Amino acid sequence: MGKSMAHNLLRSGYRVHVYSRTKSKAEDLLNEGATWHDSPGELVTQCNVLISMVGYPKDVEEIYLGSDGIIQTANAGTIFIDMTTSSPNLSKQIEAEAKKQGCYSLDAPVSGGDIGARSGTLSIMVGGDSQVFEKVEPIFSALGTNVVHQGPAGAGQHTKICNQIAIASTMMGVCESIKYAERSGLDPNTVLKSIESGSAGSWSLSNLGPRIISENFEPGFYVKHFIKDMGIAIQSAEEMGLKLYGLELAKALYSDLANKGEENSGTHALFKLYE
């Protein structure tokens, strides 16, 4: 997703500097005019806005707060935007450390998957200082069409958790609905025509339903990353004394799916458990 988002920034006229653990993955961006750097620490000194999109909270923590963390080497006034789905508490910690260095931080996780990243139609949920948000809102507009400032640091991550909670139970319903249609002798594609525009309609049903039916389980969003997100959500809920029954069931099912070798498949591969 980060690669597609960087493409959209280049196409919007921004000067883009990039770093990836595997340089070959950035070749397309370099051919479009992006500038390569050999480390995040080197990159951050050349930018007034730094966007991170990595896999796990531990990666976020290492990049920002580790022994070679970018907060320590950034120029005063730098704005950090972490678009990884991560821990709300970590987002608050990053903001606090950034302030000590005269910098700013926003947590801005996204929803919309590979399709939204490529088309620039992501939903972006932002936490952090409202004035900082206003400064970089044009950047967000190059990446998404639904950009909402949700509140102080961590609010973006809490909102993304709400999103993932809703998706988890929805994906179970989508998979079970399509499997039921097949077993009852119906044409699943014809069934979708009836139910996706009614009260059962959802992004997952309309966009991932056809992929399920065609047995295309390529990832728009990885199973392994969804399990990570659900773990963050359950931990955050426990800290608030909240039990999420549907989410706990979904996480158990997805963990079973990953153990069957599907961790790098798309989230809609949950359908395979019903076969």
C-alpha positions as a Markdown table, in Angstrom:
| # | Residue | x | y | z |
|---|---|---|---|---|
| 1 | Met | 0.0 | 0.0 | 0.0 |
| 2 | Gly | 2.8 | 2.4 | 0.8 |
| 3 | Lys | 4.2 | 2.1 | -2.7 |
| 4 | Ser | 0.9 | 3.0 | -4.3 |
| 5 | Met | 0.5 | 5.9 | -1.9 |
| 6 | Ala | 4.0 | 7.2 | -2.8 |
| 7 | His | 3.0 | 7.0 | -6.5 |
| 8 | Asn | 0.0 | 9.2 | -5.8 |
| 9 | Leu | 2.2 | 11.8 | -4.0 |
| 10 | Leu | 4.6 | 11.9 | -7.0 |
| 11 | Arg | 1.7 | 12.3 | -9.4 |
| 12 | Ser | 0.3 | 15.2 | -7.3 |
| 13 | Gly | 3.6 | 17.0 | -7.7 |
| 14 | Tyr | 5.3 | 16.4 | -4.3 |
| 15 | Arg | 9.0 | 15.8 | -4.1 |
| 16 | Val | 9.2 | 12.3 | -2.6 |
| 17 | His | 12.2 | 10.7 | -0.8 |
| 18 | Val | 11.9 | 7.0 | -0.1 |
| 19 | Tyr | 13.4 | 4.2 | 1.9 |
| 20 | Ser | 12.4 | 0.5 | 1.9 |
| 21 | Arg | 14.2 | -2.5 | 3.4 |
| 22 | Thr | 14.3 | -3.9 | -0.1 |
| 23 | Lys | 15.4 | -1.3 | -2.6 |
| 24 | Ser | 14.1 | -3.3 | -5.6 |
| 25 | Lys | 10.6 | -2.7 | -4.3 |
| 26 | Ala | 11.1 | 1.0 | -4.8 |
| 27 | Glu | 12.4 | 0.9 | -8.4 |
| 28 | Asp | 9.2 | 2.0 | -9.9 |
| 29 | Leu | 9.1 | 5.0 | -7.6 |
| 30 | Leu | 12.7 | 5.9 | -8.4 |
| 31 | Asn | 12.0 | 5.7 | -12.1 |
| 32 | Glu | 9.1 | 8.2 | -11.6 |
| 33 | Gly | 11.5 | 10.7 | -9.9 |
| 34 | Ala | 11.6 | 9.7 | -6.2 |
| 35 | Thr | 14.9 | 10.0 | -4.4 |
| 36 | Trp | 16.4 | 7.0 | -2.6 |
| 37 | His | 18.0 | 7.0 | 0.8 |
| 38 | Asp | 19.9 | 4.1 | 2.5 |
| 39 | Ser | 18.3 | 4.5 | 5.9 |
| 40 | Pro | 15.3 | 6.3 | 7.6 |
| 41 | Gly | 17.8 | 8.4 | 9.6 |
| 42 | Glu | 19.4 | 9.7 | 6.3 |
| 43 | Leu | 16.0 | 10.3 | 4.8 |
| 44 | Val | 14.4 | 12.2 | 7.6 |
| 45 | Thr | 17.1 | 15.0 | 7.4 |
| 46 | Gln | 15.9 | 15.7 | 3.9 |
| 47 | Cys | 12.2 | 16.0 | 4.6 |
| 48 | Asn | 9.9 | 18.3 | 6.4 |
| 49 | Val | 7.1 | 15.7 | 6.4 |
| 50 | Leu | 7.8 | 12.0 | 7.0 |
| 51 | Ile | 5.3 | 9.3 | 6.3 |
| 52 | Ser | 5.7 | 5.8 | 7.6 |
| 53 | Met | 3.8 | 2.7 | 6.5 |
| 54 | Val | 5.3 | -0.5 | 8.0 |
| 55 | Gly | 4.0 | -3.9 | 9.1 |
| 56 | Tyr | 3.8 | -4.0 | 12.9 |
| 57 | Pro | 3.9 | -1.8 | 16.0 |
| 58 | Lys | 7.4 | -3.1 | 16.9 |
| 59 | Asp | 8.6 | -1.8 | 13.5 |
| 60 | Val | 7.0 | 1.6 | 14.2 |
| 61 | Glu | 8.7 | 1.7 | 17.6 |
| 62 | Glu | 12.0 | 0.8 | 16.2 |
| 63 | Ile | 11.9 | 3.4 | 13.5 |
| 64 | Tyr | 10.8 | 6.3 | 15.7 |
| 65 | Leu | 12.0 | 5.4 | 19.2 |
| 66 | Gly | 14.8 | 2.8 | 18.7 |
| 67 | Ser | 18.5 | 3.4 | 19.2 |
| 68 | Asp | 18.7 | 4.9 | 15.7 |
| 69 | Gly | 15.2 | 6.4 | 15.9 |
| 70 | Ile | 14.4 | 9.2 | 13.4 |
| 71 | Ile | 13.0 | 11.5 | 16.1 |
| 72 | Gln | 16.5 | 12.0 | 17.3 |
| 73 | Thr | 17.9 | 13.0 | 13.9 |
| 74 | Ala | 15.0 | 14.9 | 12.5 |
| 75 | Asn | 15.1 | 18.7 | 12.0 |
| 76 | Ala | 13.1 | 20.8 | 14.3 |
| 77 | Gly | 9.6 | 21.3 | 12.9 |
| 78 | Thr | 9.4 | 18.0 | 11.1 |
| 79 | Ile | 6.0 | 16.5 | 11.0 |
| 80 | Phe | 5.8 | 12.7 | 11.4 |
| 81 | Ile | 2.8 | 10.9 | 10.0 |
| 82 | Asp | 2.5 | 7.2 | 10.9 |
| 83 | Met | 0.0 | 5.5 | 8.7 |
| 84 | Thr | 0.6 | 2.0 | 10.0 |
| 85 | Thr | -2.2 | 0.4 | 12.0 |
| 86 | Ser | -0.6 | 0.4 | 15.4 |
| 87 | Ser | -1.2 | 0.9 | 19.1 |
| 88 | Pro | -2.9 | 4.0 | 20.3 |
| 89 | Asn | -0.6 | 4.1 | 23.3 |
| 90 | Leu | 2.5 | 4.0 | 21.0 |
| 91 | Ser | 1.1 | 6.9 | 19.0 |
| 92 | Lys | 0.8 | 8.9 | 22.2 |
| 93 | Gln | 4.4 | 8.0 | 23.1 |
| 94 | Ile | 5.7 | 9.1 | 19.7 |
| 95 | Glu | 3.9 | 12.4 | 19.9 |
| 96 | Ala | 5.4 | 13.1 | 23.4 |
| 97 | Glu | 8.9 | 12.2 | 22.2 |
| 98 | Ala | 8.5 | 14.3 | 19.0 |
| 99 | Lys | 7.5 | 17.3 | 21.1 |
| 100 | Lys | 10.7 | 17.1 | 23.1 |
| 101 | Gln | 12.6 | 17.5 | 19.9 |
| 102 | Gly | 10.5 | 20.4 | 18.6 |
| 103 | Cys | 8.7 | 18.1 | 16.1 |
| 104 | Tyr | 5.1 | 17.0 | 15.6 |
| 105 | Ser | 3.3 | 13.7 | 15.1 |
| 106 | Leu | 0.1 | 12.4 | 13.7 |
| 107 | Asp | -1.3 | 8.9 | 13.7 |
| 108 | Ala | -3.2 | 8.4 | 10.5 |
| 109 | Pro | -4.1 | 4.7 | 9.7 |
| 110 | Val | -6.1 | 4.0 | 6.6 |
| 111 | Ser | -8.8 | 1.8 | 5.3 |
| 112 | Gly | -9.6 | 0.9 | 1.7 |
| 113 | Gly | -6.9 | -1.8 | 0.9 |
| 114 | Asp | -4.9 | -2.1 | -2.2 |
| 115 | Ile | -7.7 | -0.7 | -4.4 |
| 116 | Gly | -8.0 | 2.5 | -2.3 |
| 117 | Ala | -4.3 | 2.9 | -2.2 |
| 118 | Arg | -3.9 | 2.7 | -6.0 |
| 119 | Ser | -6.9 | 4.9 | -6.8 |
| 120 | Gly | -6.2 | 7.5 | -4.1 |
| 121 | Thr | -9.6 | 6.9 | -2.4 |
| 122 | Leu | -8.4 | 5.7 | 1.0 |
| 123 | Ser | -10.3 | 6.5 | 4.2 |
| 124 | Ile | -7.8 | 8.2 | 6.5 |
| 125 | Met | -8.4 | 8.5 | 10.2 |
| 126 | Val | -6.2 | 11.1 | 11.9 |
| 127 | Gly | -5.2 | 11.6 | 15.5 |
| 128 | Gly | -3.1 | 14.5 | 16.8 |
| 129 | Asp | -3.0 | 18.3 | 17.0 |
| 130 | Ser | -5.7 | 19.9 | 14.8 |
| 131 | Gln | -3.4 | 22.7 | 13.6 |
| 132 | Val | -0.7 | 20.2 | 12.5 |
| 133 | Phe | -3.5 | 18.2 | 10.7 |
| 134 | Glu | -4.5 | 21.3 | 8.8 |
| 135 | Lys | -0.9 | 21.9 | 7.6 |
| 136 | Val | -0.7 | 18.5 | 6.0 |
| 137 | Glu | -4.3 | 18.1 | 4.9 |
| 138 | Pro | -3.4 | 18.6 | 1.2 |
| 139 | Ile | -1.0 | 15.6 | 1.5 |
| 140 | Phe | -3.8 | 13.5 | 2.9 |
| 141 | Ser | -6.1 | 14.7 | 0.0 |
| 142 | Ala | -3.6 | 13.2 | -2.5 |
| 143 | Leu | -4.0 | 9.8 | -0.8 |
| 144 | Gly | -7.7 | 9.6 | 0.2 |
| 145 | Thr | -11.1 | 11.0 | -0.4 |
| 146 | Asn | -12.4 | 10.5 | 3.2 |
| 147 | Val | -10.0 | 12.3 | 5.5 |
| 148 | Val | -11.3 | 12.9 | 9.0 |
| 149 | His | -9.5 | 14.4 | 12.0 |
| 150 | Gln | -10.7 | 12.2 | 14.9 |
| 151 | Gly | -9.1 | 13.9 | 17.9 |
| 152 | Pro | -5.8 | 14.0 | 19.9 |
| 153 | Ala | -2.9 | 11.5 | 19.5 |
| 154 | Gly | -4.1 | 8.0 | 19.4 |
| 155 | Ala | -7.6 | 8.9 | 18.2 |
| 156 | Gly | -6.7 | 7.8 | 14.6 |
| 157 | Gln | -5.6 | 4.4 | 15.9 |
| 158 | His | -8.7 | 4.0 | 18.0 |
| 159 | Thr | -10.9 | 4.8 | 15.0 |
| 160 | Lys | -9.0 | 2.2 | 12.9 |
| 161 | Ile | -9.6 | -0.3 | 15.6 |
| 162 | Cys | -13.4 | 0.4 | 15.3 |
| 163 | Asn | -13.0 | -0.2 | 11.6 |
| 164 | Gln | -11.3 | -3.5 | 12.0 |
| 165 | Ile | -13.8 | -4.7 | 14.6 |
| 166 | Ala | -16.6 | -4.1 | 12.2 |
| 167 | Ile | -14.7 | -5.8 | 9.3 |
| 168 | Ala | -13.9 | -8.9 | 11.3 |
| 169 | Ser | -17.5 | -9.9 | 11.9 |
| 170 | Thr | -18.5 | -8.7 | 8.5 |
| 171 | Met | -16.0 | -11.0 | 6.8 |
| 172 | Met | -17.4 | -14.0 | 8.6 |
| 173 | Gly | -20.8 | -13.0 | 7.4 |
| 174 | Val | -19.7 | -12.5 | 3.8 |
| 175 | Cys | -17.9 | -15.9 | 3.7 |
| 176 | Glu | -20.8 | -17.8 | 5.3 |
| 177 | Ser | -23.3 | -16.1 | 3.0 |
| 178 | Ile | -21.5 | -17.0 | -0.2 |
| 179 | Lys | -20.9 | -20.6 | 1.0 |
| 180 | Tyr | -24.6 | -21.0 | 1.9 |
| 181 | Ala | -25.5 | -19.7 | -1.6 |
| 182 | Glu | -23.3 | -22.3 | -3.1 |
| 183 | Arg | -24.5 | -25.2 | -1.0 |
| 184 | Ser | -28.2 | -24.3 | -1.7 |
| 185 | Gly | -27.6 | -24.5 | -5.4 |
| 186 | Leu | -27.8 | -20.7 | -6.1 |
| 187 | Asp | -25.5 | -18.8 | -8.4 |
| 188 | Pro | -23.4 | -16.7 | -5.9 |
| 189 | Asn | -22.9 | -13.9 | -8.5 |
| 190 | Thr | -26.7 | -13.6 | -8.9 |
| 191 | Val | -27.1 | -13.6 | -5.1 |
| 192 | Leu | -24.7 | -10.7 | -4.8 |
| 193 | Lys | -26.8 | -8.7 | -7.2 |
| 194 | Ser | -29.7 | -8.9 | -4.8 |
| 195 | Ile | -28.0 | -8.6 | -1.4 |
| 196 | Glu | -25.2 | -6.1 | -2.0 |
| 197 | Ser | -27.6 | -3.2 | -2.5 |
| 198 | Gly | -29.8 | -4.0 | 0.5 |
| 199 | Ser | -29.3 | -3.9 | 4.2 |
| 200 | Ala | -26.5 | -6.6 | 4.0 |
| 201 | Gly | -24.5 | -4.4 | 1.7 |
| 202 | Ser | -20.9 | -3.5 | 2.6 |
| 203 | Trp | -17.6 | -2.7 | 1.0 |
| 204 | Ser | -16.4 | -6.2 | 1.8 |
| 205 | Leu | -19.4 | -7.9 | 0.2 |
| 206 | Ser | -19.1 | -5.8 | -3.0 |
| 207 | Asn | -15.4 | -5.8 | -3.4 |
| 208 | Leu | -14.2 | -9.1 | -1.9 |
| 209 | Gly | -17.3 | -11.2 | -2.6 |
| 210 | Pro | -16.5 | -11.4 | -6.4 |
| 211 | Arg | -12.9 | -12.3 | -5.5 |
| 212 | Ile | -14.1 | -15.1 | -3.3 |
| 213 | Ile | -16.4 | -16.4 | -6.0 |
| 214 | Ser | -13.6 | -16.4 | -8.6 |
| 215 | Glu | -11.2 | -18.0 | -6.1 |
| 216 | Asn | -8.8 | -15.1 | -6.3 |
| 217 | Phe | -7.3 | -14.9 | -2.8 |
| 218 | Glu | -4.5 | -12.5 | -3.6 |
| 219 | Pro | -4.0 | -10.1 | -0.8 |
| 220 | Gly | -5.4 | -6.6 | -0.8 |
| 221 | Phe | -4.7 | -6.9 | 3.0 |
| 222 | Tyr | -2.8 | -9.8 | 4.4 |
| 223 | Val | -4.3 | -12.3 | 6.9 |
| 224 | Lys | -1.2 | -12.0 | 9.1 |
| 225 | His | -1.6 | -8.2 | 9.3 |
| 226 | Phe | -5.3 | -8.5 | 10.1 |
| 227 | Ile | -4.5 | -10.9 | 12.9 |
| 228 | Lys | -2.1 | -8.3 | 14.2 |
| 229 | Asp | -4.8 | -5.6 | 14.1 |
| 230 | Met | -7.3 | -7.8 | 15.9 |
| 231 | Gly | -4.7 | -8.4 | 18.6 |
| 232 | Ile | -4.2 | -4.7 | 19.1 |
| 233 | Ala | -8.0 | -4.2 | 19.3 |
| 234 | Ile | -8.5 | -7.0 | 21.8 |
| 235 | Gln | -5.6 | -5.6 | 24.0 |
| 236 | Ser | -7.0 | -2.1 | 23.8 |
| 237 | Ala | -10.5 | -3.3 | 24.7 |
| 238 | Glu | -9.2 | -5.3 | 27.6 |
| 239 | Glu | -7.5 | -2.1 | 28.9 |
| 240 | Met | -10.9 | -0.5 | 28.9 |
| 241 | Gly | -12.6 | -3.5 | 30.6 |
| 242 | Leu | -14.5 | -4.4 | 27.4 |
| 243 | Lys | -15.0 | -7.9 | 26.0 |
| 244 | Leu | -15.5 | -8.2 | 22.2 |
| 245 | Tyr | -17.1 | -11.6 | 21.6 |
| 246 | Gly | -17.3 | -11.4 | 17.8 |
| 247 | Leu | -13.8 | -10.1 | 17.4 |
| 248 | Glu | -12.3 | -12.9 | 19.6 |
| 249 | Leu | -14.1 | -15.5 | 17.5 |
| 250 | Ala | -12.9 | -13.9 | 14.3 |
| 251 | Lys | -9.3 | -13.8 | 15.6 |
| 252 | Ala | -9.5 | -17.5 | 16.5 |
| 253 | Leu | -10.7 | -18.3 | 13.0 |
| 254 | Tyr | -8.1 | -16.2 | 11.3 |
| 255 | Ser | -5.4 | -17.7 | 13.5 |
| 256 | Asp | -6.6 | -21.2 | 12.4 |
| 257 | Leu | -6.4 | -20.0 | 8.8 |
| 258 | Ala | -2.9 | -18.7 | 9.2 |
| 259 | Asn | -1.8 | -22.0 | 10.7 |
| 260 | Lys | -3.1 | -23.7 | 7.6 |
| 261 | Gly | -0.6 | -21.8 | 5.5 |
| 262 | Glu | -2.8 | -18.8 | 4.5 |
| 263 | Glu | -1.0 | -16.0 | 6.4 |
| 264 | Asn | 0.0 | -14.3 | 3.2 |
| 265 | Ser | -3.4 | -14.6 | 1.5 |
| 266 | Gly | -6.0 | -11.8 | 1.5 |
| 267 | Thr | -8.4 | -11.5 | 4.4 |
| 268 | His | -11.2 | -12.9 | 2.2 |
| 269 | Ala | -9.3 | -16.3 | 2.2 |
| 270 | Leu | -11.3 | -16.9 | 5.4 |
| 271 | Phe | -13.7 | -18.5 | 3.0 |
| 272 | Lys | -11.4 | -21.5 | 2.7 |
| 273 | Leu | -12.2 | -22.6 | 6.3 |
| 274 | Tyr | -15.8 | -23.3 | 5.1 |
| 275 | Glu | -14.7 | -25.6 | 2.3 |
